[in-house]
Amino acid sequence: MMADISLYGLPGIPDVQPGDDLPALILEALARAGLTLRDGDVLVVTQKIVSKAEGAAVRLADVTPSPQAVELAQRTGKDARLVEVMLRGSRGVIRQRGGVLILETRHGWICANAGVDRSNVGSATGEIALPLPLDPDASARRLRDALRAVSGADFAVIISDTYGRAWRKGTVNMAIGVAGMLPLADERGRPDMFGYHLRVTVVARADELAAAAGLVSGQADQRLPVVLIRGASYPRGEGRAVEMQRPPEQDLFR
Amino acid sequence: MMADISLYGLPGIPDVQPGDDLPALILEALARAGLTLRDGDVLVVTQKIVSKAEGAAVRLADVTPSPQAVELAQRTGKDARLVEVMLRGSRGVIRQRGGVLILETRHGWICANAGVDRSNVGSATGEIALPLPLDPDASARRLRDALRAVSGADFAVIISDTYGRAWRKGTVNMAIGVAGMLPLADERGRPDMFGYHLRVTVVARADELAAAAGLVSGQADQRLPVVLIRGASYPRGEGRAVEMQRPPEQDLFR
């Protein structure tokens, strides 16, 4: 039996440097794997390599923390320069308790440390902070446009990040940028098999795809920041991941 | 190139009835698909068919709502008998606003309507409510034991449910029962590629697997309640999904 859905981690993507041509690196990795992009494929790319290629990395030695950053750093036990980088990319603090700092990013994502990463950014000393891409939806669109110009196929691109969740331990990858798809698959009002109408079923398809890719990329000892998903159905269109954000007035958990 | 991970929706699983032999139905579906269980496989089974087979369905005509259910029904615009079924399976109300009712289930899961389902349960009139299985970890274990007795392979079983999330629109499948695996893959302290130690990376592997399976099973016009995932790595062991629950004292979002 043919698999309904197949996931391929693209091997050989090097440590990405500022200014690197990410579309070219991905095309090379696809060629190395003997894969070509097809209609309906999804490329899931971890935000780290997007941020790195876009030159978002910040040397902590160059950061002067604000008084707010110093104060939050004291309360959380974090490096004040790191907190400063988090605050620069944020609209505000959602929760703080002990060493846990949940921020709302400039894009509207609610996540620990505003998604700023200190591990695995090409420095053995941990002295570099890597914020999220400035506009992950735009990053996804640029990446897709560049790859489409070569391949011609109608595929989707997802920029993923590793997220903690309310109520549940452990992280799961979620989508923070999309292109060539709608992030939400709206199944409201479609009759189910027995004729009773589904009343509220909006599926976060982009998050499902990002989580699935995390099964391949989410190992510390691998370097598989790009995963090709083949066979998954998703709504085509010019969507943006920020459409998945629940507006504050509808949000019961801020 | 071989896929790293393959997902197979098992075709031909019929509408499950109370008392049905679910392991037998799954073995028949595997045989129909030409698949045999192998070491390292994961079977993701939607909670609906588990609840149905276990006879958890409740006829609303047989339910007398309590005063609390009547009051909550008035505030939410829901059927009081349905709310009664929700409350019977719950420890308490976490949030209520308008028609949204977030409960903590008897198992400790925080979810809309305590996971009680009214659609797609074999009734065209919607007069049947389907609660979650009484103990999804035990359901997973029984299912795995029965299938192992036949196949001999060392695989995992996940019972999945469709979940809304804080802050993000759309539902994603998550794990509410597991067997043959640990739900959390602990990567704390493992050195990453550059020698900097990962400080907090506990991956909710069972939730990633459940979300991936949702790409196959989550269509209203299909009947693919069992998905086989082949090639995913996960920590073996005798874990329980409830280990993923964040204890109330560590939970910033109750």
Interface residues (C-beta under 8 A of the other chain):
Chain A: M1 A3 D4 I5 S6 L7 Y8 G9 D15 A33 G34 L35 R95 R97 V100 I102 W109 I110 R118 S119 N120 V121 G122 S123 A124 T125 G126 T162 R165 A166 W167 R168 K169 G170 T171 V172 N173 M174 P183 L184 A185 E187 R190 P191 D192 M193 F194 G195 Y196 H197 L198 R199 T201 V202 V203 A204 R205 D207 E208 L209 A211 A212 G214 L215 V216 G218 Q219 A220 D221 R223 R230 G231 A232 S233 E243 M244 Q245 R246 D251 L252 F253 R254
Chain B: M1 A3 D4 I5 S6 L7 Y8 G9 D15 A33 G34 L35 R95 R97 V100 I102 W109 I110 R118 S119 N120 V121 G122 S123 A124 T125 G126 T162 R165 A166 W167 R168 K169 G170 T171 V172 N173 M174 P183 L184 A185 E187 R190 P191 D192 M193 F194 G195 Y196 H197 L198 R199 T201 V202 V203 A204 R205 D207 E208 L209 A211 A212 G214 L215 V216 G218 Q219 A220 D221 R223 R230 G231 A232 S233 E243 M244 Q245 R246 D251 L252 F253 R254
